[in-house]
Amino acid sequence: MNHDDWMREALAEAATAYAAGEVPVGAVVVMDGRVVGRGSNRPLATSDPTAHAEIVAVRAAAAAVGNYRLTGSTLYVTVEPCLMCVGALVHARVETVVFGAPEPKSGALISAARALELPGLNHRFVVVGGVLSQECGDLMRGFFRERRV
Protein backbone atom coordinates (compact mmCIF):
# COMPACT_ATOMS: atom_id res chain seq x y z
CA MET A 1 0.00 0.00 0.00
CA ASN A 2 1.08 3.58 -0.56
CA HIS A 3 0.54 6.86 1.31
CA ASP A 4 -2.84 7.44 -0.38
CA ASP A 5 -4.09 3.98 0.60
CA TRP A 6 -3.07 4.38 4.24
CA MET A 7 -4.56 7.88 4.34
CA ARG A 8 -7.85 6.41 3.15
CA GLU A 9 -7.70 4.18 6.26
CA ALA A 10 -7.28 7.34 8.35
CA LEU A 11 -10.16 8.98 6.47
CA ALA A 12 -12.39 6.04 7.44
CA GLU A 13 -11.52 6.75 11.08
CA ALA A 14 -12.32 10.43 10.52
CA ALA A 15 -15.73 9.43 9.13
CA THR A 16 -16.36 7.52 12.38
CA ALA A 17 -15.63 10.68 14.36
CA TYR A 18 -17.88 12.71 12.05
CA ALA A 19 -20.78 10.28 12.54
CA ALA A 20 -20.33 10.55 16.32
CA GLY A 21 -20.46 14.36 16.22
CA GLU A 22 -16.74 14.71 16.95
CA VAL A 23 -14.37 16.86 14.92
CA PRO A 24 -13.60 14.50 12.01
CA VAL A 25 -9.94 13.62 12.46
CA GLY A 26 -8.74 10.06 11.99
CA ALA A 27 -5.39 8.35 12.37
CA VAL A 28 -3.74 4.98 11.86
CA VAL A 29 -0.34 3.71 12.96
CA VAL A 30 1.37 1.41 10.47
CA MET A 31 4.24 -0.95 11.29
CA ASP A 32 5.66 -3.64 9.05
CA GLY A 33 3.01 -3.08 6.41
CA ARG A 34 -0.02 -3.41 8.69
CA VAL A 35 -2.20 -1.17 10.82
CA VAL A 36 -1.39 -1.71 14.50
CA GLY A 37 -3.44 1.17 15.90
CA ARG A 38 -6.51 3.13 14.86
CA GLY A 39 -8.03 6.24 16.29
CA SER A 40 -10.67 8.85 15.73
CA ASN A 41 -11.27 12.01 17.70
CA ARG A 42 -13.12 11.15 20.93
CA PRO A 43 -12.83 14.07 23.38
CA LEU A 44 -16.60 14.58 23.60
CA ALA A 45 -17.47 10.91 24.01
CA THR A 46 -14.77 10.30 26.60
CA SER A 47 -14.75 13.69 28.38
CA ASP A 48 -11.01 13.56 27.76
CA PRO A 49 -9.29 16.56 26.20
CA THR A 50 -6.34 14.35 25.21
CA ALA A 51 -8.46 11.92 23.17
CA HIS A 52 -7.31 13.26 19.82
CA ALA A 53 -7.19 10.75 16.96
CA GLU A 54 -3.38 10.60 17.05
CA ILE A 55 -3.29 9.86 20.78
CA VAL A 56 -6.02 7.22 20.51
CA ALA A 57 -4.17 5.52 17.62
CA VAL A 58 -0.78 5.65 19.40
CA ARG A 59 -2.28 4.19 22.59
CA ALA A 60 -3.85 1.36 20.59
CA ALA A 61 -0.61 0.70 18.71
CA ALA A 62 1.49 0.67 21.89
CA ALA A 63 -0.92 -1.79 23.48
CA ALA A 64 -0.90 -3.99 20.36
CA VAL A 65 2.89 -4.20 20.13
CA GLY A 66 3.49 -4.21 23.88
CA ASN A 67 5.82 -1.23 23.85
CA TYR A 68 5.27 2.51 24.15
CA ARG A 69 8.12 3.07 21.72
CA LEU A 70 6.80 2.68 18.22
CA THR A 71 10.18 2.64 16.50
CA GLY A 72 9.85 2.17 12.75
CA SER A 73 6.19 3.20 12.67
CA THR A 74 4.37 5.66 10.45
CA LEU A 75 1.36 7.60 11.67
CA TYR A 76 -1.16 8.70 9.05
CA VAL A 77 -3.50 11.46 10.19
CA THR A 78 -6.06 13.41 8.21
CA VAL A 79 -5.15 16.81 9.70
CA GLU A 80 -1.80 18.29 10.76
CA PRO A 81 -1.23 17.40 14.43
CA CYS A 82 -1.44 19.92 17.27
CA LEU A 83 1.37 20.61 19.73
CA MET A 84 0.11 18.05 22.26
CA CYS A 85 0.02 15.33 19.63
CA VAL A 86 3.45 16.20 18.24
CA GLY A 87 4.83 15.84 21.77
CA ALA A 88 3.23 12.42 22.14
CA LEU A 89 4.58 11.32 18.75
CA VAL A 90 8.08 12.39 19.77
CA HIS A 91 7.82 10.40 23.00
CA ALA A 92 6.47 7.37 21.11
CA ARG A 93 9.48 7.52 18.76
CA VAL A 94 7.28 7.46 15.65
CA GLU A 95 9.52 7.43 12.58
CA THR A 96 7.30 9.24 10.08
CA VAL A 97 4.14 11.35 10.29
CA VAL A 98 2.04 11.70 7.15
CA PHE A 99 -0.80 14.20 7.32
CA GLY A 100 -3.52 15.25 4.92
CA ALA A 101 -4.73 18.81 5.40
CA PRO A 102 -2.70 21.55 7.07
CA GLU A 103 -4.26 23.13 10.17
CA PRO A 104 -3.52 26.87 10.03
CA LYS A 105 -4.82 27.65 13.53
CA SER A 106 -3.20 24.91 15.60
CA GLY A 107 -1.02 22.75 13.35
CA ALA A 108 2.33 22.23 15.04
CA LEU A 109 4.46 20.84 12.21
CA ILE A 110 4.34 23.46 9.43
CA SER A 111 1.47 25.86 10.13
CA ALA A 112 0.98 27.65 13.45
CA ALA A 113 4.17 26.19 14.98
CA ARG A 114 7.19 24.18 13.96
CA ALA A 115 7.52 22.03 17.05
CA LEU A 116 10.21 19.77 15.65
CA GLU A 117 12.55 22.78 15.54
CA LEU A 118 12.43 23.18 19.33
CA PRO A 119 15.80 22.57 20.95
CA GLY A 120 16.14 19.73 23.40
CA LEU A 121 13.95 17.18 21.66
CA ASN A 122 15.40 13.71 22.02
CA HIS A 123 13.72 12.47 18.83
CA ARG A 124 12.52 13.92 15.57
CA PHE A 125 10.48 12.30 12.84
CA VAL A 126 10.10 12.68 9.10
CA VAL A 127 7.09 14.77 8.05
CA VAL A 128 5.13 14.27 4.83
CA GLY A 129 2.24 16.68 4.33
CA GLY A 130 -0.54 17.12 1.83
CA VAL A 131 -1.50 13.49 1.20
CA LEU A 132 -5.13 13.51 0.01
CA SER A 133 -5.22 17.07 1.33
CA GLN A 134 -8.35 18.01 -0.60
CA GLU A 135 -10.38 15.05 0.70
CA CYS A 136 -9.17 15.54 4.26
CA GLY A 137 -9.85 19.27 4.16
CA ASP A 138 -13.26 18.82 2.56
CA LEU A 139 -14.33 16.54 5.41
CA MET A 140 -13.34 19.17 7.99
CA ARG A 141 -14.91 22.05 6.07
CA GLY A 142 -18.16 20.10 5.62
CA PHE A 143 -18.30 19.28 9.32
CA PHE A 144 -17.91 22.89 10.41
CA ARG A 145 -20.19 24.22 7.67
CA GLU A 146 -23.01 22.00 9.04
CA ARG A 147 -22.48 23.32 12.55
CA ARG A 148 -22.57 26.99 11.53
CA VAL A 149 -26.00 26.78 9.88
C-alpha positions as semicolon CSV with decimal commas, in nm:
position;residue;x (nm);y (nm);z (nm)
1;M;0,000;0,000;0,000
2;N;0,108;0,358;-0,056
3;H;0,054;0,686;0,131
4;D;-0,284;0,744;-0,038
5;D;-0,409;0,398;0,060
6;W;-0,307;0,438;0,424
7;M;-0,456;0,788;0,434
8;R;-0,785;0,641;0,315
9;E;-0,770;0,418;0,626
10;A;-0,728;0,734;0,835
11;L;-1,016;0,898;0,647
12;A;-1,239;0,604;0,744
13;E;-1,152;0,675;1,108
14;A;-1,232;1,043;1,052
15;A;-1,573;0,943;0,913
16;T;-1,636;0,752;1,238
17;A;-1,563;1,068;1,436
18;Y;-1,788;1,271;1,205
19;A;-2,078;1,028;1,254
20;A;-2,033;1,055;1,632
21;G;-2,046;1,436;1,622
22;E;-1,674;1,471;1,695
23;V;-1,437;1,686;1,492
24;P;-1,360;1,450;1,201
25;V;-0,994;1,362;1,246
26;G;-0,874;1,006;1,199
27;A;-0,539;0,835;1,237
28;V;-0,374;0,498;1,186
29;V;-0,034;0,371;1,296
30;V;0,137;0,141;1,047
31;M;0,424;-0,095;1,129
32;D;0,566;-0,364;0,905
33;G;0,301;-0,308;0,641
34;R;-0,002;-0,341;0,869
35;V;-0,220;-0,117;1,082
36;V;-0,139;-0,171;1,450
37;G;-0,344;0,117;1,590
38;R;-0,651;0,313;1,486
39;G;-0,803;0,624;1,629
40;S;-1,067;0,885;1,573
41;N;-1,127;1,201;1,770
42;R;-1,312;1,115;2,093
43;P;-1,283;1,407;2,338
44;L;-1,660;1,458;2,360
45;A;-1,747;1,091;2,401
46;T;-1,477;1,030;2,660
47;S;-1,475;1,369;2,838
48;D;-1,101;1,356;2,776
49;P;-0,929;1,656;2,620
50;T;-0,634;1,435;2,521
51;A;-0,846;1,192;2,317
52;H;-0,731;1,326;1,982
53;A;-0,719;1,075;1,696
54;E;-0,338;1,060;1,705
55;I;-0,329;0,986;2,078
56;V;-0,602;0,722;2,051
57;A;-0,417;0,552;1,762
58;V;-0,078;0,565;1,940
59;R;-0,228;0,419;2,259
60;A;-0,385;0,136;2,059
61;A;-0,061;0,070;1,871
62;A;0,149;0,067;2,189
63;A;-0,092;-0,179;2,348
64;A;-0,090;-0,399;2,036
65;V;0,289;-0,420;2,013
66;G;0,349;-0,421;2,388
67;N;0,582;-0,123;2,385
68;Y;0,527;0,251;2,415
69;R;0,812;0,307;2,172
70;L;0,680;0,268;1,822
71;T;1,018;0,264;1,650
72;G;0,985;0,217;1,275
73;S;0,619;0,320;1,267
74;T;0,437;0,566;1,045
75;L;0,136;0,760;1,167
76;Y;-0,116;0,870;0,905
77;V;-0,350;1,146;1,019
78;T;-0,606;1,341;0,821
79;V;-0,515;1,681;0,970
80;E;-0,180;1,829;1,076
81;P;-0,123;1,740;1,443
82;C;-0,144;1,992;1,727
83;L;0,137;2,061;1,973
84;M;0,011;1,805;2,226
85;C;0,002;1,533;1,963
86;V;0,345;1,620;1,824
87;G;0,483;1,584;2,177
88;A;0,323;1,242;2,214
89;L;0,458;1,132;1,875
90;V;0,808;1,239;1,977
91;H;0,782;1,040;2,300
92;A;0,647;0,737;2,111
93;R;0,948;0,752;1,876
94;V;0,728;0,746;1,565
95;E;0,952;0,743;1,258
96;T;0,730;0,924;1,008
97;V;0,414;1,135;1,029
98;V;0,204;1,170;0,715
99;F;-0,080;1,420;0,732
100;G;-0,352;1,525;0,492
101;A;-0,473;1,881;0,540
102;P;-0,270;2,155;0,707
103;E;-0,426;2,313;1,017
104;P;-0,352;2,687;1,003
105;K;-0,482;2,765;1,353
106;S;-0,320;2,491;1,560
107;G;-0,102;2,275;1,335
108;A;0,233;2,223;1,504
109;L;0,446;2,084;1,221
110;I;0,434;2,346;0,943
111;S;0,147;2,586;1,013
112;A;0,098;2,765;1,345
113;A;0,417;2,619;1,498
114;R;0,719;2,418;1,396
115;A;0,752;2,203;1,705
116;L;1,021;1,977;1,565
117;E;1,255;2,278;1,554
118;L;1,243;2,318;1,933
119;P;1,580;2,257;2,095
120;G;1,614;1,973;2,340
121;L;1,395;1,718;2,166
122;N;1,540;1,371;2,202
123;H;1,372;1,247;1,883
124;R;1,252;1,392;1,557
125;F;1,048;1,230;1,284
126;V;1,010;1,268;0,910
127;V;0,709;1,477;0,805
128;V;0,513;1,427;0,483
129;G;0,224;1,668;0,433
130;G;-0,054;1,712;0,183
131;V;-0,150;1,349;0,120
132;L;-0,513;1,351;0,001
133;S;-0,522;1,707;0,133
134;Q;-0,835;1,801;-0,060
135;E;-1,038;1,505;0,070
136;C;-0,917;1,554;0,426
137;G;-0,985;1,927;0,416
138;D;-1,326;1,882;0,256
139;L;-1,433;1,654;0,541
140;M;-1,334;1,917;0,799
141;R;-1,491;2,205;0,607
142;G;-1,816;2,010;0,562
143;F;-1,830;1,928;0,932
144;F;-1,791;2,289;1,041
145;R;-2,019;2,422;0,767
146;E;-2,301;2,200;0,904
147;R;-2,248;2,332;1,255
148;R;-2,257;2,699;1,153
149;V;-2,600;2,678;0,988
